[in-house]
Amino acid sequence: MADDVGADQLAIIRIDGMHCHKCEQSVQKALLQFPGVHEVEVDFNSAQASVLYDHAKVSVKTLADAITEAGYTVTGFTTRHADRASHP
């Protein structure tokens, strides 16, 4: 991965309608389709997705819309600057 993740945002997106690991995979696939999305972790037990993304390339609204298009309901989200220490 050649992208510089130093300026990334972290979005925690709350999702209703996920019931199993297949649901997790569907949401993950929907989110990973966008350039600028670097990491996605989805957990149906906690009903949320954590997305590390470049906000200059993709918006959190676009991510939320993709989840909705995949058949799930976004109930809210929070964002913050990702504090990643990726220096060797």
Protein Blocks (a to p, Z undefined) as FASTA:
>chain_A
ZZdfklpccdddddehiabfklmmmmmmmmmmpghiabdcddfklopacddddfklocfk
lmmmmmmmnopacfbdcdddddddfbZZ
